[in-house]
Amino acid sequence: MARKVGSSGAETAQKLRQSALTLFAKDGYAAVSMRAIAAKTGVQAGAIYNHFPNKQDLLKDLMVVHMETLLAAWEEVDIESLGPAAQLESFVRFHVRYHLRRSKELFISYMELRSLEEAAFCEVRALRREYEAIPRTILERGKADWSFSLVEPDVTAMAIIAALNGISFWYKESGRLSVSEIEDIYIALAGRMAGQIKKEVSDV
C-alpha cells in the first residue's frame, strides 16, 4: 500500500523533532543550525522549513509538546481517594518514572527556557506553572489537615521538583540502585521536606 503524503510528512516532522532534541541536548540550542538538524535527519536543508518556519519555532514545539504530554500523563494518575502523604508519594513516583525515560526533554525544558522568545516563553512558563501547582496543591492539603508541618507550600513544592529533576542528570541504568529504590529514597526526602508528621499506608 502506498504511503500517504500526510503520513510521510508527519513522520518527517517527528524525525526532525528527534534530531533537534538530540542536538540541542548535546550542543546547546545556540550552537545548532537548522542545516545541522536537517543533515542529521537525512533531509535536504530547505525541506525542514516545510515543517518548522525557524529554529525558534522548533524549540517551542519541543517544549510545549513535552509539557502538554507530561500534564496529560498526570491526568491518568488517580490520587483523589488518597491522603496527602500518599498523594505526594504518587507524585514522586510519577515524576521519576516519567522523566527518566525523557531526560533530554527535561534537560532542554529547563536549560533552554531562556532561549525562547517572549511569547513562547510565556506559553511554556504557563504550562510549567500548571505542573508545579500539582505538588503545591498536595502540600497545601497536607498542611490543612496536619499531615505536613511546613510554612511555605510553594517554596517546598519547587524544592521537591528541583530535587527530582536532578535525578536525570546522574542516574545510570547500570548503577547499584534500581528505579524503585531511588523512588523510595526520594519519597522519604520529599516527606522530610514537607515535614510529614502523620504516617499513611500508601495504595501506590
C-alpha positions, 0 to 999 in steps of 0.5 A, a space after each residue: 500500500 502506498 504511503 500517504 503524503 500526510 503520513 510521510 510528512 508527519 513522520 518527517 516532522 517527528 524525525 526532525 523533532 528527534 534530531 533537534 532534541 538530540 542536538 540541542 541536548 548535546 550542543 546547546 540550542 545556540 550552537 545548532 543550525 537548522 542545516 545541522 538538524 536537517 543533515 542529521 535527519 537525512 533531509 535536504 536543508 530547505 525541506 525542514 522549513 516545510 515543517 518548522 518556519 525557524 529554529 525558534 519555532 522548533 524549540 517551542 514545539 519541543 517544549 510545549 509538546 513535552 509539557 502538554 504530554 507530561 500534564 496529560 500523563 498526570 491526568 491518568 494518575 488517580 490520587 483523589 481517594 488518597 491522603 496527602 502523604 500518599 498523594 505526594 508519594 504518587 507524585 514522586 513516583 510519577 515524576 521519576 518514572 516519567 522523566 527518566 525515560 525523557 531526560 533530554 526533554 527535561 534537560 532542554 525544558 529547563 536549560 533552554 527556557 531562556 532561549 525562547 522568545 517572549 511569547 513562547 516563553 510565556 506559553 511554556 512558563 504557563 504550562 510549567 506553572 500548571 505542573 508545579 501547582 500539582 505538588 503545591 496543591 498536595 502540600 497545601 492539603 497536607 498542611 490543612 489537615 496536619 499531615 505536613 508541618 511546613 510554612 511555605 507550600 510553594 517554596 517546598 513544592 519547587 524544592 521537591 521538583 528541583 530535587 527530582 529533576 536532578 535525578 536525570 542528570 546522574 542516574 545510570 541504568 547500570 548503577 547499584 540502585 534500581 528505579 524503585 529504590 531511588 523512588 523510595 529514597 526520594 519519597 522519604 526526602 520529599 516527606 522530610 521536606 514537607 515535614 510529614 508528621 502523620 504516617 499513611 499506608 500508601 495504595 501506590 
